[in-house]
Amino acid sequence: MPTRTTPAGGHCERPTPPALTETDRRTAARVSALLRRGLDARARISVSSEVGGQTDLPLALMRVLESAAAMVAAGTHVAVMPRDADLTSQQGADLLNVSRQYLVRLLDRGDIPSTKVGAHRRVRAADLALYRERRDAGRAAALAAMADQAQADGAYDAPAAFGPTRKG
């Protein structure tokens, strides 16, 4: 099991999620496609059980399940948490895939709202999600601007030169 070094030099266990099998991923892809078609057509999708009972899924739950199924189909592990969950700085950093120290800098700068409980910081999952959306939108805009500039400079018209060249 992977471990993470703590600031005091100790180690703490980080649970490793079970590996997703190819069957899991294929099944998730089928579920995602089914739910996506249901969302597009505003169809009723129900869940039933062998022990009896059937219920229609509300639209909000269909969206969550479709998103989770698409992530599993892509091989990504999924965790569901309430948007109002208070997270530690390490949990927040893990969620953003950044170091804890970098997240603390973002919190100190006020880029992401946080509270202190004693000496410990807490950050809401919703605030992290909002920051991630703003960050990703900024990255997408910068990439689009770079592509537009490359297009304007004629960089896409130049012949590609990859790898070693042949000598006469």
CORRA-V309150 format. One record per pair of residues at least 12 apart in sequence whose C-alpha atoms are under 10 Angstrom apart, sorted by the first residue. I is the first residue (numbers start at 0). GAP is how many residues later the second one is. Records with the same first field share a line. If there is no record, write none. Layout:
I = GAP  GAP
This chain:
0 = 12  13  14  15  16
1 = 12  13  14
2 = 12  13
16 = 60  61
17 = 59
18 = 56  57  58
19 = 52  53  54  55  56  57
20 = 51  52  54
21 = 51  53
22 = 50
23 = 45  48  49  51
24 = 44  45  46  47  48  49  50  51
25 = 43  46  47  48  49
26 = 42  45  46
27 = 37  38  40  41  42  43  44  45  46  47
28 = 37  40  41  42  43  44  45
29 = 39  40  43
30 = 34  35  37  38  39  42
31 = 30  31  33  34  35  36  37  38  39  40  41
32 = 33  36  37
33 = 32
34 = 24  27  28  29  30  31  32  34  35
35 = 26  27  29  30  31  34
36 = 29
37 = 21  24  25  28
38 = 20  21  23  24  27
41 = 17
42 = 14  16
43 = 12  13  14  15  18
44 = 12  13  14  17
45 = 12  16
63 = 16
67 = 12
78 = 16
80 = 44  45
81 = 42  43  44
82 = 41  42  43  44  45  46
83 = 39  40  41  42  43
84 = 37  38  39  40  41  42
85 = 28  29  35  36  37  38  39  40  41
86 = 27  34  35  36  37  38  41
87 = 12  26  28  32  33  34  35  36  37
88 = 12  13  14  15  18  25  31  32  33  34
89 = 13  14  31  32
90 = 31  32  34
91 = 12  30  31  32  33  35  36  37
92 = 35
94 = 30  33  34  37
95 = 32  33  35  36
102 = 25
103 = 17
105 = 25
106 = 14  15  16
110 = 16  17  20
111 = 12  15  16  17  18  19  20
112 = 14  15  18
113 = 13  14
